Amino acid sequence: MKPYIIIFTLALASCAGNGSKNNNDTLAADSGKKDTSAATRLNTPAQNMEYCFVHTDGKNADDTTAVHLVINANKVSGDMSWLPKEKDRRKGTLLGTLEGDNIKAVWSFMQEGMKDTLAVEFKLSAQELAQKPMNLNTKTGREQVNTKADYSVIYKLDNCEKFRTK
């Protein structure tokens, strides 16, 4: 009976590993973990990268929103410009965090000579950016993220050179 206890104890000890924080060894052994190789990350946003996206809407698609993102680890910064054809423009900076492919940021912008901020939420992939739409909070009279909505405002990859905030 004692040999079985020793074998069981050794098996448990081997499962515990050597305490190493290196996940590369356990990734191949554990088929339940997500493969993070380059081939499987085609739609996953790259870290330490710049992206630029454009969304057009309105009659004749002449209202434009441009988003320039700089991703460094889990920190996000950049510019966002809402450029409607016949309305007041909003141009400003984004500052937020990336968790997985979700970005939560604050957009600090100027409109009609006044400074303001809005929270924004995006889902980032390597080829497009999706944003949760805004709705009006009737109690405060301010726009806010519609947290119950899906990411339905779609931005396409672009160079955005003409839209960047200086």
C-alpha positions as CSV (number, residue, x, y, z in Angstrom):
1,M,0.0,0.0,0.0
2,K,2.9,2.4,0.8
3,P,4.3,2.3,-2.8
4,Y,0.9,3.5,-4.1
5,I,1.0,6.5,-1.7
6,I,4.5,7.4,-2.8
7,I,3.5,7.2,-6.5
8,F,0.4,9.3,-5.9
9,T,2.5,11.9,-4.0
10,L,5.1,12.0,-6.8
11,A,2.3,12.4,-9.4
12,L,0.8,15.3,-7.4
13,A,4.2,17.0,-7.1
14,S,4.8,16.7,-10.8
15,C,1.5,18.3,-11.6
16,A,2.4,21.2,-9.3
17,G,5.4,22.0,-11.5
18,N,8.5,23.8,-10.6
19,G,6.8,27.1,-9.8
20,S,8.1,28.7,-13.0
21,K,6.0,31.6,-14.4
22,N,7.0,30.6,-17.9
23,N,3.7,29.7,-19.7
24,N,5.5,28.7,-22.9
25,D,6.2,25.2,-21.5
26,T,2.6,24.6,-20.3
27,L,0.9,26.0,-23.4
28,A,1.9,23.1,-25.6
29,A,1.1,20.6,-22.9
30,D,-2.3,22.0,-22.1
31,S,-4.4,21.7,-25.2
32,G,-7.3,23.6,-23.5
33,K,-5.3,26.8,-23.6
34,K,-5.6,29.3,-26.4
35,D,-2.9,29.1,-29.0
36,T,-1.2,32.5,-29.3
37,S,0.9,31.8,-32.4
38,A,1.0,34.4,-35.2
39,A,-1.2,32.2,-37.4
40,T,-4.0,32.2,-34.9
41,R,-3.8,35.9,-34.1
42,L,-4.7,37.4,-37.5
43,N,-7.7,39.1,-36.1
44,T,-6.1,39.9,-32.7
45,P,-4.8,43.5,-32.3
46,A,-1.0,43.7,-32.1
47,Q,0.6,45.3,-29.1
48,N,2.9,48.3,-29.4
49,M,1.3,49.3,-32.6
50,E,-0.5,52.3,-34.3
51,Y,-3.8,51.9,-36.0
52,C,-6.1,54.4,-37.8
53,F,-9.7,53.9,-38.7
54,V,-12.4,55.9,-40.5
55,H,-16.2,55.6,-40.3
56,T,-18.5,57.5,-42.6
57,D,-22.3,58.0,-42.3
58,G,-25.0,60.6,-43.0
59,K,-26.6,61.4,-46.3
60,N,-24.1,60.7,-49.1
61,A,-21.6,59.3,-46.5
62,D,-20.2,62.8,-45.9
63,D,-20.0,62.8,-42.1
64,T,-16.7,61.3,-41.0
65,T,-15.2,60.0,-37.8
66,A,-11.5,59.2,-37.7
67,V,-9.8,57.4,-34.9
68,H,-6.0,57.1,-34.5
69,L,-4.9,54.7,-31.8
70,V,-1.4,54.0,-30.3
71,I,-1.3,50.8,-28.3
72,N,1.5,50.3,-25.8
73,A,1.0,47.2,-23.7
74,N,-2.5,47.8,-22.2
75,K,-2.3,51.6,-22.5
76,V,-4.2,53.3,-25.3
77,S,-3.7,56.9,-26.5
78,G,-4.5,58.7,-29.7
79,D,-6.8,61.1,-31.5
80,M,-10.5,61.1,-32.4
81,S,-12.1,63.5,-34.8
82,W,-15.8,63.7,-35.5
83,L,-16.2,65.7,-38.7
84,P,-19.8,66.1,-39.8
85,K,-20.5,68.0,-43.0
86,E,-22.8,70.7,-41.7
87,K,-22.5,70.6,-37.9
88,D,-19.9,71.5,-35.3
89,R,-16.8,69.4,-35.2
90,R,-15.3,67.6,-32.3
91,K,-11.5,67.0,-32.3
92,G,-9.5,65.7,-29.4
93,T,-7.4,63.0,-27.7
94,L,-8.2,59.5,-26.5
95,L,-6.7,58.1,-23.3
96,G,-7.6,54.6,-22.0
97,T,-6.9,51.0,-21.5
98,L,-6.9,47.8,-23.6
99,E,-8.2,44.6,-22.0
100,G,-8.1,41.7,-24.5
101,D,-9.6,43.4,-27.6
102,N,-11.8,45.9,-25.6
103,I,-10.8,49.5,-25.3
104,K,-12.3,51.8,-22.7
105,A,-11.2,55.4,-23.1
106,V,-12.0,59.0,-22.4
107,W,-12.3,61.3,-25.4
108,S,-11.2,64.9,-24.5
109,F,-12.3,67.2,-27.2
110,M,-13.0,70.8,-28.3
111,Q,-16.4,71.8,-29.8
112,E,-17.5,75.3,-30.4
113,G,-14.5,76.6,-28.4
114,M,-15.5,74.5,-25.3
115,K,-13.7,71.6,-23.8
116,D,-15.6,68.5,-23.0
117,T,-15.1,64.7,-22.4
118,L,-17.0,61.6,-23.2
119,A,-16.4,58.0,-22.3
120,V,-16.1,55.7,-25.3
121,E,-15.9,51.9,-25.8
122,F,-14.3,50.1,-28.7
123,K,-13.6,46.5,-29.8
124,L,-10.3,46.3,-31.8
125,S,-9.3,43.8,-34.3
126,A,-6.4,43.9,-36.8
127,Q,-8.7,45.0,-39.6
128,E,-11.5,47.0,-38.1
129,L,-12.6,48.9,-35.0
130,A,-16.1,48.7,-33.7
131,Q,-17.6,51.2,-31.2
132,K,-20.6,51.0,-28.9
133,P,-23.1,53.7,-29.9
134,M,-23.9,56.7,-27.7
135,N,-27.3,57.6,-26.3
136,L,-28.6,60.7,-24.6
137,N,-29.0,60.5,-20.8
138,T,-32.2,62.5,-20.3
139,K,-31.4,63.2,-16.6
140,T,-28.0,64.8,-17.3
141,G,-28.6,66.0,-20.9
142,R,-25.2,64.4,-21.9
143,E,-24.3,61.7,-24.3
144,Q,-23.0,58.4,-22.8
145,V,-22.0,54.9,-24.0
146,N,-25.0,52.7,-24.5
147,T,-23.7,49.8,-22.5
148,K,-26.6,47.6,-23.4
149,A,-25.9,47.9,-27.2
150,D,-23.5,45.8,-29.2
151,Y,-20.4,47.3,-30.9
152,S,-22.4,48.5,-34.0
153,V,-20.5,51.5,-35.3
154,I,-17.9,50.0,-37.6
155,Y,-14.6,51.8,-38.6
156,K,-12.5,50.6,-41.5
157,L,-8.7,50.5,-41.5
158,D,-7.3,53.7,-43.1
159,N,-4.2,55.9,-43.0
160,C,-6.2,58.8,-41.5
161,E,-3.4,61.3,-42.3
162,K,-5.8,64.1,-43.2
163,F,-7.9,63.7,-40.1
164,R,-5.3,63.6,-37.3
165,T,-5.5,66.2,-34.6
166,K,-2.4,68.4,-34.6
